[in-house]
């Protein structure tokens, strides 16, 4: 069977709660973020997952993703990988969508990009690198990373332009699976938060 990519968006932070664009600012999980990471770990330790024996685990080096991996029970198996970093929002780091609309009416990050930061094409290139690595693995892989980056990864897995990521909502501490259907890349599971109750 071809390998799948299991995706976990990190748990809640103060900035994700308020909607602030959090690229490379390294902030910790909230108490709620830690709680939901533990719940995710309980889910993955139980059936049908059984702790995902044999899965290769990678995390963004940023605290919010690495702490989610640790709390979910994968700390001893995880390796950090810079390719999984969040989009560098440059001049828009820390701003909310409402603030960006005041600054640039009609602004849409997936179309307009971010001054002083990373281009969407660069984010997509990193996502393509991760996909290439995962497809070369003999095992499923589990990634702990960030909302916008993982949305781009999902779009690229499906073969779409990275801007398609705008249509792929992803909540904190969610579980998604990029798999296969009839031999072609498919979404097996997306933005699953059933473990959060």
GROMACS elastic network, one bead per residue, 0.5 to 0.9 nm:
[ bonds ]
;  ai    aj funct       b0    kb
    1     4     6  0.89156   500
    1   138     6  0.89686   500
    2   135     6  0.75155   500
    2   137     6  0.87772   500
    2   138     6  0.77277   500
    2   139     6  0.81173   500
    2   140     6  0.81843   500
    2   179     6  0.82116   500
    2   180     6  0.78163   500
    2   183     6  0.88366   500
    3   134     6  0.70524   500
    3   135     6  0.62654   500
    3   136     6  0.82789   500
    3   137     6  0.67390   500
    3   138     6  0.64826   500
    3   139     6  0.54843   500
    3   141     6  0.73293   500
    3   179     6  0.74713   500
    3   180     6  0.88240   500
    4   134     6  0.75786   500
    4   135     6  0.78723   500
    4   139     6  0.77627   500
    4   141     6  0.64342   500
    4   142     6  0.86014   500
    4   177     6  0.68837   500
    4   178     6  0.56929   500
    4   180     6  0.76376   500
    5   131     6  0.82767   500
    5   134     6  0.69125   500
    5   135     6  0.87231   500
    5   140     6  0.59735   500
    5   141     6  0.50310   500
    5   142     6  0.59716   500
    5   143     6  0.73279   500
    5   176     6  0.82647   500
    5   177     6  0.56944   500
    5   178     6  0.50558   500
    5   179     6  0.67344   500
    6   140     6  0.74479   500
    6   141     6  0.60503   500
    6   143     6  0.61564   500
    6   144     6  0.87249   500
    6   175     6  0.71026   500
    6   176     6  0.57715   500
    6   178     6  0.63787   500
    6   179     6  0.85807   500
    6   189     6  0.89969   500
    7   141     6  0.85109   500
    7   142     6  0.59440   500
    7   144     6  0.62520   500
    7   145     6  0.75798   500
    7   150     6  0.72657   500
    7   174     6  0.79575   500
    7   175     6  0.57200   500
    7   177     6  0.60216   500
    7   178     6  0.78128   500
    7   190     6  0.88881   500
    8    11     6  0.87775   500
    8    40     6  0.89551   500
    8    65     6  0.86252   500
    8    68     6  0.85902   500
    8    69     6  0.85977   500
    8   142     6  0.75868   500
    8   143     6  0.60562   500
    8   145     6  0.63872   500
    8   146     6  0.80067   500
    8   147     6  0.89859   500
    8   150     6  0.83718   500
    8   172     6  0.82110   500
    8   173     6  0.61905   500
    8   174     6  0.56439   500
    8   176     6  0.65588   500
    8   177     6  0.89621   500
    8   191     6  0.88881   500
    9    65     6  0.73966   500
    9    68     6  0.84869   500
    9   143     6  0.84040   500
    9   144     6  0.59592   500
    9   145     6  0.53069   500
    9   146     6  0.51753   500
    9   147     6  0.58602   500
    9   150     6  0.73820   500
    9   170     6  0.73344   500
    9   171     6  0.70076   500
    9   172     6  0.54271   500
    9   173     6  0.51638   500
    9   174     6  0.56390   500
    9   175     6  0.71064   500
    9   176     6  0.86377   500
    9   191     6  0.88936   500
   10    13     6  0.86149   500
   10    29     6  0.82985   500
   10    33     6  0.78007   500
   10    37     6  0.76301   500
   10    64     6  0.59580   500
   10    66     6  0.81587   500
   10    67     6  0.81268   500
   10    68     6  0.55864   500
   10    69     6  0.80542   500
   10   144     6  0.63989   500
   10   145     6  0.59944   500
   10   146     6  0.61268   500
   10   147     6  0.79158   500
   10   171     6  0.87760   500
   10   172     6  0.56177   500
   10   173     6  0.52019   500
   10   174     6  0.77955   500
   11    16     6  0.88286   500
   11    29     6  0.62993   500
   11    30     6  0.79329   500
   11    32     6  0.77019   500
   11    34     6  0.65787   500
   11    35     6  0.83799   500
   11    36     6  0.64112   500
   11    37     6  0.59616   500
   11    64     6  0.69175   500
   11    65     6  0.75140   500
   11    67     6  0.86526   500
   11    68     6  0.62050   500
   11   171     6  0.85847   500
   11   174     6  0.81402   500
   12    15     6  0.80672   500
   12    16     6  0.59490   500
   12    17     6  0.64502   500
   12    28     6  0.87603   500
   12    29     6  0.57161   500
   12    30     6  0.59917   500
   12    31     6  0.83294   500
   12    32     6  0.64814   500
   12    34     6  0.77350   500
   12    36     6  0.81227   500
   12    37     6  0.89781   500
   12    64     6  0.81640   500
   12   171     6  0.88008   500
   12   172     6  0.55001   500
   12   173     6  0.72168   500
   13    16     6  0.51513   500
   13    17     6  0.61163   500
   13    18     6  0.86718   500
   13    27     6  0.71072   500
   13    28     6  0.62408   500
   13    30     6  0.50327   500
   13    31     6  0.86100   500
   13    32     6  0.82870   500
   13    33     6  0.63541   500
   13    64     6  0.73843   500
   13   172     6  0.87631   500
   14    17     6  0.51931   500
   14    18     6  0.64203   500
   14    19     6  0.86869   500
   14    20     6  0.86040   500
   14    27     6  0.81191   500
   14    28     6  0.81439   500
   14    29     6  0.73796   500
   14    30     6  0.63226   500
   15    18     6  0.51452   500
   15    19     6  0.59468   500
   15    21     6  0.72406   500
   15    22     6  0.66004   500
   15    27     6  0.82294   500
   15    94     6  0.75446   500
   16    20     6  0.59775   500
   16    21     6  0.74926   500
   16    22     6  0.72529   500
   16   172     6  0.80210   500
   17    20     6  0.77961   500
   18    96     6  0.75307   500
   19    22     6  0.85594   500
   19    94     6  0.87447   500
   19    95     6  0.80354   500
   19    96     6  0.54158   500
   19    97     6  0.71347   500
   20    93     6  0.76627   500
   20    95     6  0.50137   500
   20    97     6  0.73559   500
   21    89     6  0.71778   500
   21    92     6  0.71212   500
   21    93     6  0.54845   500
   21    95     6  0.55555   500
   21    96     6  0.60841   500
   21    97     6  0.79459   500
   22    25     6  0.60516   500
   22    26     6  0.82888   500
   22    27     6  0.86412   500
   22    86     6  0.77785   500
   22    87     6  0.83845   500
   22    88     6  0.83400   500
   22    89     6  0.75854   500
   22    93     6  0.60648   500
   22    94     6  0.58202   500
   22    95     6  0.83387   500
   23    26     6  0.82184   500
   23    85     6  0.78414   500
   23    86     6  0.51053   500
   23    87     6  0.53736   500
   23    89     6  0.56297   500
   23    90     6  0.81615   500
   23    93     6  0.63601   500
   23    94     6  0.80740   500
   23   146     6  0.85952   500
   24    27     6  0.89601   500
   24    62     6  0.75343   500
   24    85     6  0.74343   500
   24    86     6  0.65426   500
   24    87     6  0.75652   500
   24    88     6  0.59854   500
   24    89     6  0.78622   500
   24    90     6  0.89455   500
   24    93     6  0.80742   500
   25    62     6  0.82664   500
   25    93     6  0.78446   500
   25    94     6  0.82058   500
   26    62     6  0.57795   500
   26    63     6  0.59926   500
   26    64     6  0.72729   500
   27    62     6  0.79786   500
   27    63     6  0.64557   500
   27    64     6  0.64168   500
   28    33     6  0.88259   500
   28    62     6  0.88639   500
   28    63     6  0.58844   500
   28    64     6  0.51870   500
   28    65     6  0.89539   500
   28    67     6  0.79346   500
   29    32     6  0.76034   500
   29    33     6  0.50665   500
   29    34     6  0.60529   500
   29    63     6  0.79418   500
   29    64     6  0.54994   500
   29    65     6  0.87225   500
   29    67     6  0.75531   500
   29    68     6  0.80607   500
   30    34     6  0.62969   500
   30    35     6  0.85748   500
   31    34     6  0.51538   500
   31    35     6  0.62095   500
   31    36     6  0.87477   500
   32    36     6  0.61726   500
   32    37     6  0.85485   500
   33    36     6  0.53111   500
   33    37     6  0.62077   500
   33    38     6  0.87421   500
   33    64     6  0.87029   500
   33    68     6  0.79652   500
   33   172     6  0.78029   500
   33   173     6  0.74896   500
   34    37     6  0.51310   500
   34    38     6  0.63624   500
   34    39     6  0.87885   500
   34    67     6  0.79843   500
   34    68     6  0.70223   500
   34    71     6  0.69860   500
   35    38     6  0.52437   500
   35    39     6  0.64011   500
   35    40     6  0.88107   500
   35    71     6  0.86275   500
   36    40     6  0.61533   500
   36    41     6  0.85562   500
   36    68     6  0.86854   500
   36    72     6  0.88455   500
   36   172     6  0.84797   500
   36   173     6  0.61850   500
   36   195     6  0.82333   500
   36   196     6  0.63707   500
   37    40     6  0.50619   500
   37    41     6  0.62644   500
   37    42     6  0.87515   500
   37    67     6  0.83776   500
   37    68     6  0.53173   500
   37    69     6  0.76532   500
   37    70     6  0.85505   500
   37    71     6  0.57144   500
   37    72     6  0.53663   500
   37   173     6  0.61249   500
   38    42     6  0.62954   500
   38    43     6  0.87220   500
   38    68     6  0.80085   500
   38    71     6  0.54202   500
   38    72     6  0.51471   500
   38    73     6  0.79126   500
   39    42     6  0.50493   500
   39    43     6  0.63163   500
   39    44     6  0.87670   500
   39    71     6  0.89767   500
   39    72     6  0.74479   500
   39   173     6  0.88907   500
   39   195     6  0.62055   500
   39   196     6  0.65228   500
   40    43     6  0.50824   500
   40    44     6  0.62846   500
   40    45     6  0.86112   500
   40    68     6  0.89769   500
   40    71     6  0.87117   500
   40    72     6  0.59622   500
   40   173     6  0.70002   500
   40   174     6  0.80105   500
   40   175     6  0.80560   500
   40   193     6  0.86056   500
   40   195     6  0.61025   500
   40   196     6  0.75248   500
   41    44     6  0.51502   500
   41    45     6  0.60509   500
   41    46     6  0.86885   500
   41    51     6  0.82562   500
   41    68     6  0.89837   500
   41    69     6  0.84574   500
   41    71     6  0.69517   500
   41    73     6  0.57610   500
   41    74     6  0.82700   500
   42    45     6  0.51309   500
   42    46     6  0.63868   500
   42    51     6  0.87837   500
   42    72     6  0.72368   500
   42    73     6  0.84223   500
   42   195     6  0.83179   500
   43    46     6  0.53908   500
   43    47     6  0.77444   500
   43    48     6  0.89752   500
   43    49     6  0.77344   500
   43    50     6  0.87706   500
   43    51     6  0.86176   500
   43    72     6  0.89642   500
   43   195     6  0.62618   500
   44    47     6  0.73956   500
   44    48     6  0.79470   500
   44    49     6  0.52447   500
   44    50     6  0.63916   500
   44    51     6  0.53546   500
   44    52     6  0.70024   500
   44    72     6  0.80164   500
   44    73     6  0.88544   500
   45    48     6  0.85011   500
   45    49     6  0.61866   500
   45    52     6  0.73975   500
   45    72     6  0.87908   500
   45    73     6  0.82490   500
   46    49     6  0.57906   500
   46    51     6  0.67096   500
   47    50     6  0.50972   500
   47    51     6  0.82675   500
   48    51     6  0.87867   500
   48    52     6  0.89055   500
   49    52     6  0.53373   500
   49    53     6  0.83477   500
   50    53     6  0.71405   500
   51    55     6  0.89346   500
   51    73     6  0.84051   500
   51    74     6  0.87893   500
   52    55     6  0.56452   500
   52   140     6  0.87495   500
   52   142     6  0.88716   500
   53    56     6  0.88768   500
   54   139     6  0.67173   500
   54   140     6  0.77655   500
   54   141     6  0.88514   500
   55    77     6  0.89613   500
   55   139     6  0.58366   500
   55   140     6  0.52145   500
   55   141     6  0.52816   500
   55   142     6  0.65896   500
   56    77     6  0.76220   500
   56    78     6  0.76117   500
   56    79     6  0.87562   500
   56   137     6  0.85376   500
   56   139     6  0.68058   500
   56   140     6  0.65619   500
   56   142     6  0.60979   500
   56   143     6  0.85083   500
   57    69     6  0.87440   500
   57    74     6  0.74780   500
   57    77     6  0.62559   500
   57    79     6  0.64291   500
   57    80     6  0.87852   500
   57   140     6  0.89588   500
   57   141     6  0.58393   500
   57   143     6  0.59596   500
   57   144     6  0.79977   500
   58    69     6  0.86812   500
   58    77     6  0.83699   500
   58    78     6  0.51984   500
   58    80     6  0.56425   500
   58    81     6  0.63811   500
   58    84     6  0.82401   500
   58   141     6  0.77492   500
   58   142     6  0.63770   500
   58   143     6  0.50509   500
   58   144     6  0.64425   500
   58   145     6  0.86519   500
   59    62     6  0.82291   500
   59    65     6  0.63162   500
   59    66     6  0.58669   500
   59    69     6  0.71288   500
   59    78     6  0.66025   500
   59    79     6  0.61649   500
   59    81     6  0.59407   500
   59    82     6  0.82928   500
   59    84     6  0.65906   500
   59    85     6  0.85287   500
   59   142     6  0.84201   500
   59   143     6  0.56562   500
   59   145     6  0.59707   500
   60    63     6  0.81240   500
   60    64     6  0.86198   500
   60    65     6  0.58311   500
   60    66     6  0.64006   500
   60    79     6  0.86087   500
   60    80     6  0.56120   500
   60    81     6  0.54740   500
   60    82     6  0.59442   500
   60    83     6  0.73260   500
   60    85     6  0.51453   500
   60    86     6  0.79503   500
   60   143     6  0.81422   500
   60   144     6  0.63807   500
   60   145     6  0.53127   500
   60   146     6  0.79599   500
   61    64     6  0.85310   500
   61    65     6  0.70006   500
   61    66     6  0.60184   500
   61    79     6  0.86594   500
   61    80     6  0.51900   500
   61    81     6  0.63495   500
   61    82     6  0.64238   500
   61    84     6  0.78539   500
   61    85     6  0.70632   500
   61   145     6  0.87249   500
   62    65     6  0.57520   500
   62    66     6  0.61640   500
   62    67     6  0.84852   500
   62    80     6  0.88602   500
   62    82     6  0.89073   500
   62    85     6  0.71221   500
   62    86     6  0.86530   500
   62   145     6  0.84529   500
   63    66     6  0.51154   500
   63    67     6  0.57015   500
   63    68     6  0.82905   500
   64    67     6  0.53769   500
   64    68     6  0.62499   500
   64    69     6  0.88645   500
   64   145     6  0.84283   500
   64   146     6  0.87375   500
   65    68     6  0.50955   500
   65    69     6  0.63613   500
   65    70     6  0.87142   500
   65   144     6  0.55734   500
   65   145     6  0.53607   500
   65   146     6  0.71415   500
   66    69     6  0.51369   500
   66    70     6  0.62336   500
   66    71     6  0.86795   500
   66    75     6  0.80578   500
   66    78     6  0.84894   500
   66    80     6  0.77914   500
   66   144     6  0.71593   500
   66   145     6  0.82119   500
   67    71     6  0.60139   500
   67    72     6  0.83711   500
   67    75     6  0.83626   500
   68    71     6  0.51981   500
   68    72     6  0.59759   500
   68    73     6  0.86906   500
   68    74     6  0.88592   500
   68   144     6  0.73042   500
   68   173     6  0.79820   500
   69    72     6  0.51508   500
   69    73     6  0.65157   500
   69    74     6  0.54003   500
   69    75     6  0.59727   500
   69    78     6  0.73792   500
   69   143     6  0.86752   500
   69   144     6  0.62812   500
   70    73     6  0.53516   500
   70    74     6  0.53498   500
   70    76     6  0.78612   500
   70    78     6  0.82290   500
   71    74     6  0.74152   500
   71    75     6  0.74712   500
   72    75     6  0.78864   500
   73    76     6  0.78612   500
   73    77     6  0.88048   500
   74    77     6  0.53728   500
   74    78     6  0.59251   500
   75    78     6  0.54776   500
   75    79     6  0.85751   500
   76    79     6  0.87749   500
   80    84     6  0.83671   500
   81    84     6  0.58624   500
   81    85     6  0.77420   500
   82    85     6  0.54530   500
   83    86     6  0.86910   500
   83   123     6  0.88397   500
   83   126     6  0.55318   500
   83   127     6  0.74547   500
   83   129     6  0.76500   500
   83   130     6  0.70615   500
   84   126     6  0.75129   500
   84   127     6  0.77993   500
   84   130     6  0.78759   500
   84   143     6  0.80818   500
   84   144     6  0.79251   500
   84   145     6  0.58526   500
   84   146     6  0.76847   500
   84   149     6  0.72224   500
   84   150     6  0.83214   500
   85    88     6  0.82125   500
   85   126     6  0.89872   500
   85   145     6  0.68063   500
   85   146     6  0.71562   500
   85   149     6  0.73281   500
   86    89     6  0.86467   500
   86   123     6  0.82952   500
   86   145     6  0.72148   500
   86   146     6  0.54737   500
   86   147     6  0.75520   500
   86   148     6  0.67352   500
   86   149     6  0.53906   500
   86   150     6  0.84406   500
   87    90     6  0.89253   500
   87   117     6  0.81042   500
   87   118     6  0.64637   500
   87   119     6  0.83648   500
   87   120     6  0.80203   500
   87   122     6  0.88437   500
   87   123     6  0.62891   500
   87   146     6  0.84360   500
   87   148     6  0.66952   500
   87   149     6  0.61028   500
   88    92     6  0.89576   500
   88    93     6  0.76725   500
   88   114     6  0.83485   500
   88   116     6  0.86933   500
   88   117     6  0.51961   500
   88   118     6  0.51015   500
   88   119     6  0.83445   500
   88   123     6  0.86410   500
   89    92     6  0.52793   500
   89    94     6  0.84244   500
   89   113     6  0.83974   500
   89   114     6  0.57442   500
   89   115     6  0.76827   500
   89   116     6  0.75029   500
   89   118     6  0.64647   500
   89   119     6  0.89184   500
   90    93     6  0.56337   500
   90   114     6  0.62869   500
   90   115     6  0.60508   500
   90   118     6  0.69691   500
   91    94     6  0.87068   500
   91    95     6  0.88357   500
   91   114     6  0.68948   500
   91   115     6  0.57851   500
   91   116     6  0.54789   500
   91   117     6  0.66815   500
   92    95     6  0.55763   500
   92    96     6  0.85269   500
   92   100     6  0.77248   500
   92   114     6  0.65266   500
   92   115     6  0.74377   500
   92   116     6  0.83437   500
   92   117     6  0.81294   500
   93    96     6  0.87999   500
   93   117     6  0.87804   500
   95    98     6  0.81187   500
   95    99     6  0.60187   500
   95   100     6  0.66160   500
   96    99     6  0.51675   500
   96   100     6  0.63012   500
   96   101     6  0.87084   500
   97   100     6  0.50156   500
   97   101     6  0.61956   500
   97   102     6  0.87487   500
   97   107     6  0.86198   500
   97   108     6  0.89190   500
   98   101     6  0.50913   500
   98   102     6  0.64337   500
   98   103     6  0.87207   500
   99   102     6  0.51299   500
   99   103     6  0.62396   500
   99   104     6  0.85402   500
  100   104     6  0.57762   500
  100   105     6  0.74682   500
  100   106     6  0.88792   500
  100   107     6  0.68051   500
  100   108     6  0.89353   500
  101   104     6  0.50178   500
  101   106     6  0.62183   500
  101   107     6  0.58707   500
  101   108     6  0.86622   500
  102   105     6  0.58008   500
  102   106     6  0.89468   500
  103   107     6  0.84497   500
  104   107     6  0.54158   500
  107   111     6  0.80605   500
  107   112     6  0.66093   500
  107   113     6  0.89974   500
  108   111     6  0.54677   500
  108   112     6  0.56703   500
  108   113     6  0.76928   500
  109   112     6  0.51357   500
  109   113     6  0.50326   500
  109   114     6  0.69620   500
  109   166     6  0.87410   500
  110   113     6  0.61398   500
  110   120     6  0.74031   500
  110   162     6  0.81471   500
  110   163     6  0.52738   500
  110   164     6  0.82471   500
  110   165     6  0.77983   500
  110   166     6  0.64284   500
  111   120     6  0.87858   500
  111   163     6  0.69730   500
  113   117     6  0.83015   500
  113   118     6  0.79832   500
  113   119     6  0.62905   500
  113   120     6  0.65956   500
  114   117     6  0.55389   500
  114   118     6  0.68912   500
  114   119     6  0.70698   500
  114   120     6  0.86829   500
  115   118     6  0.79926   500
  115   119     6  0.86653   500
  118   121     6  0.82232   500
  118   122     6  0.63770   500
  118   123     6  0.70740   500
  119   122     6  0.51743   500
  119   123     6  0.65670   500
  119   124     6  0.87150   500
  120   123     6  0.50304   500
  120   124     6  0.61368   500
  120   125     6  0.85839   500
  120   152     6  0.87245   500
  120   162     6  0.71206   500
  120   163     6  0.78697   500
  121   125     6  0.61372   500
  121   126     6  0.87536   500
  121   162     6  0.75040   500
  122   126     6  0.64150   500
  122   127     6  0.86785   500
  123   126     6  0.52448   500
  123   127     6  0.63193   500
  123   128     6  0.87229   500
  123   149     6  0.68753   500
  123   152     6  0.73855   500
  123   153     6  0.87831   500
  123   162     6  0.83921   500
  124   128     6  0.60701   500
  124   129     6  0.85590   500
  124   149     6  0.82426   500
  124   152     6  0.62734   500
  124   153     6  0.71681   500
  124   155     6  0.89730   500
  124   156     6  0.71422   500
  124   161     6  0.86069   500
  124   162     6  0.60526   500
  125   128     6  0.50202   500
  125   129     6  0.62470   500
  125   130     6  0.87708   500
  126   129     6  0.50160   500
  126   130     6  0.63993   500
  126   131     6  0.87330   500
  126   149     6  0.88307   500
  126   153     6  0.85535   500
  127   130     6  0.51275   500
  127   131     6  0.62276   500
  127   132     6  0.86342   500
  127   149     6  0.73831   500
  127   150     6  0.79648   500
  127   152     6  0.67311   500
  127   154     6  0.85907   500
  127   156     6  0.70137   500
  127   157     6  0.85021   500
  128   131     6  0.50077   500
  128   132     6  0.60789   500
  128   133     6  0.85787   500
  128   153     6  0.72691   500
  128   156     6  0.67188   500
  128   157     6  0.79221   500
  129   132     6  0.51684   500
  129   133     6  0.62734   500
  129   134     6  0.86700   500
  130   133     6  0.51337   500
  130   134     6  0.61359   500
  130   135     6  0.86245   500
  130   153     6  0.80943   500
  131   134     6  0.50269   500
  131   135     6  0.60505   500
  131   136     6  0.85216   500
  131   153     6  0.75877   500
  131   156     6  0.81853   500
  131   157     6  0.68664   500
  132   135     6  0.52658   500
  132   136     6  0.63058   500
  132   137     6  0.89124   500
  133   136     6  0.51848   500
  133   137     6  0.65398   500
  134   137     6  0.52006   500
  134   138     6  0.84455   500
  134   139     6  0.82501   500
  134   140     6  0.75656   500
  134   141     6  0.64931   500
  135   138     6  0.79861   500
  135   139     6  0.89838   500
  135   140     6  0.89307   500
  136   139     6  0.88627   500
  137   140     6  0.72616   500
  137   141     6  0.78940   500
  145   149     6  0.72953   500
  145   150     6  0.67255   500
  146   149     6  0.55249   500
  146   150     6  0.58841   500
  146   151     6  0.84512   500
  146   172     6  0.85816   500
  147   150     6  0.53841   500
  147   151     6  0.61522   500
  147   152     6  0.87653   500
  147   169     6  0.82525   500
  147   170     6  0.59131   500
  147   171     6  0.73050   500
  147   172     6  0.76307   500
  148   151     6  0.50667   500
  148   152     6  0.63161   500
  148   153     6  0.86396   500
  148   165     6  0.76531   500
  148   166     6  0.86483   500
  148   169     6  0.89787   500
  148   170     6  0.81347   500
  149   152     6  0.52042   500
  149   153     6  0.62453   500
  149   154     6  0.87513   500
  149   165     6  0.89174   500
  150   154     6  0.61733   500
  150   155     6  0.86378   500
  150   165     6  0.85821   500
  150   170     6  0.81422   500
  151   154     6  0.50792   500
  151   155     6  0.63311   500
  151   156     6  0.86961   500
  151   162     6  0.84261   500
  151   164     6  0.84908   500
  151   166     6  0.75968   500
  151   167     6  0.85382   500
  151   168     6  0.58978   500
  151   169     6  0.73371   500
  151   170     6  0.70674   500
  152   155     6  0.50321   500
  152   156     6  0.61149   500
  152   157     6  0.84848   500
  152   161     6  0.86278   500
  152   162     6  0.53556   500
  152   163     6  0.74662   500
  152   164     6  0.76156   500
  152   165     6  0.50742   500
  152   166     6  0.84465   500
  152   168     6  0.85758   500
  153   156     6  0.51570   500
  153   157     6  0.60173   500
  153   158     6  0.86756   500
  153   162     6  0.79843   500
  153   165     6  0.80923   500
  154   157     6  0.51031   500
  154   158     6  0.64567   500
  154   159     6  0.88007   500
  154   160     6  0.87570   500
  154   162     6  0.87186   500
  154   164     6  0.89640   500
  154   165     6  0.70999   500
  154   168     6  0.78242   500
  154   178     6  0.70878   500
  154   187     6  0.78973   500
  155   158     6  0.53315   500
  155   159     6  0.64491   500
  155   160     6  0.52293   500
  155   161     6  0.67030   500
  155   162     6  0.57178   500
  155   163     6  0.78014   500
  155   164     6  0.58224   500
  155   165     6  0.53928   500
  155   168     6  0.79445   500
  156   160     6  0.53691   500
  156   161     6  0.67003   500
  156   162     6  0.61659   500
  156   164     6  0.86355   500
  156   165     6  0.85521   500
  157   160     6  0.75684   500
  157   178     6  0.72704   500
  157   179     6  0.89670   500
  157   185     6  0.64081   500
  157   186     6  0.76962   500
  157   187     6  0.86966   500
  158   178     6  0.86397   500
  158   184     6  0.84368   500
  158   185     6  0.56298   500
  158   186     6  0.62262   500
  158   187     6  0.78151   500
  159   162     6  0.87831   500
  159   185     6  0.80977   500
  160   163     6  0.80078   500
  160   164     6  0.63301   500
  160   165     6  0.86033   500
  161   164     6  0.56937   500
  161   165     6  0.80942   500
  162   165     6  0.57863   500
  162   166     6  0.84485   500
  163   166     6  0.59396   500
  163   167     6  0.83979   500
  164   167     6  0.58223   500
  164   168     6  0.74566   500
  165   168     6  0.51419   500
  165   169     6  0.79461   500
  166   169     6  0.72795   500
  168   190     6  0.83251   500
  168   191     6  0.84638   500
  169   190     6  0.85993   500
  169   191     6  0.70304   500
  170   173     6  0.88897   500
  170   174     6  0.68912   500
  170   175     6  0.89030   500
  170   176     6  0.87559   500
  170   190     6  0.78351   500
  170   191     6  0.52715   500
  170   192     6  0.87098   500
  171   174     6  0.55785   500
  171   175     6  0.89020   500
  171   191     6  0.63436   500
  171   192     6  0.84744   500
  171   193     6  0.77866   500
  172   191     6  0.88493   500
  172   193     6  0.85347   500
  173   191     6  0.88365   500
  173   192     6  0.88355   500
  173   193     6  0.71304   500
  173   196     6  0.83161   500
  174   190     6  0.81676   500
  174   191     6  0.52283   500
  174   192     6  0.53318   500
  174   194     6  0.84039   500
  174   195     6  0.85581   500
  174   196     6  0.86495   500
  175   189     6  0.76410   500
  175   190     6  0.67937   500
  175   191     6  0.57040   500
  175   192     6  0.50329   500
  175   193     6  0.65479   500
  175   194     6  0.88501   500
  176   187     6  0.80832   500
  176   188     6  0.75873   500
  176   191     6  0.54346   500
  176   192     6  0.61225   500
  177   186     6  0.88795   500
  177   187     6  0.63784   500
  177   188     6  0.53121   500
  177   190     6  0.63518   500
  177   191     6  0.88586   500
  178   185     6  0.72547   500
  178   186     6  0.61066   500
  178   188     6  0.56161   500
  178   189     6  0.69879   500
  178   190     6  0.81456   500
  179   184     6  0.84158   500
  179   185     6  0.59123   500
  179   186     6  0.52663   500
  179   187     6  0.58497   500
  179   188     6  0.52926   500
  179   189     6  0.82921   500
  180   183     6  0.58471   500
  180   184     6  0.53489   500
  180   187     6  0.73040   500
  180   188     6  0.71241   500
  181   184     6  0.53627   500
  181   185     6  0.63954   500
  181   186     6  0.57471   500
  181   187     6  0.84636   500
  181   188     6  0.82659   500
  182   185     6  0.84449   500
  182   186     6  0.89700   500
  183   186     6  0.89265   500
  186   189     6  0.89943   500
  187   190     6  0.66202   500
  189   192     6  0.67419   500
  192   195     6  0.79735   500
  193   196     6  0.55389   500
  193   197     6  0.75903   500
  194   197     6  0.57862   500
